[in-house]
């Protein structure tokens, strides 16, 4: 009897989990599963790069310009070949006008880098880790009120679609946005009335697509028949005529 009750409770919990998963996936509420904790982002932004590595002091070019996401620390390029970081995920930090930047292609695998100001370094796009210094020209032009500024620190931005000058500025505002999205998702889960209308819309769209493809096929056959060159029935140009006798 005890075994039956535990079995029933187990299956009821399993059904509840399946229902919850179905609701969150089908209603349109996107769950963003974080692969890693945000602690590595904080350490990435607070780390001091391009200092000499303590492990490889006697080796040339031993500056710490790598960051291991799994170990959550920075190291030099000679440490990559070690057994510790061999199969880990790591990022390479570069210098751009004496400031730490990272390639957009590498960081966008782990972090949403949209609306951050990008720069070209050797033909590749890169973004700043921390807020970049503001020049005197941008300060004077900011007083005129015709300059796009960063939403977090107020520094000058070059392109208008961008909203942030660095990853640190985006991370400082992204936390509030994530909280708001979670609240919106919890309220949207209770509504199921629009599912039937969505299904009907999908069927109508499929029918219209089929009709369009059929009509396009008819038009193509008609055009191909109309544009075909007519075959000449007479192979020769005309009946030959003899020259008149003088």
Secondary structure, 3 states (H helix, E strand, C coil): CHHHHHHHHHHHHHHHHHHHHHHHHHCCCCCCCCCCCCHHHHHHHHCCCCCECCCCCCCCCCECCEEECCCCEEECHHHCCCCCCCCCCEEEEEECCCCEEEEHHHHCCCCCCCCECCEEECCEEEEECCCCCCCHHHHHHHHHCCCEECCCCCCEECCCCCCECEHHHHHHHHHHHHHHHHHHHHHHCCCCCHHHHHHHHHHHHHHHHHHHHHHHHHHHHHHHHHCCCCCCCCCCCCCCCCCCCC
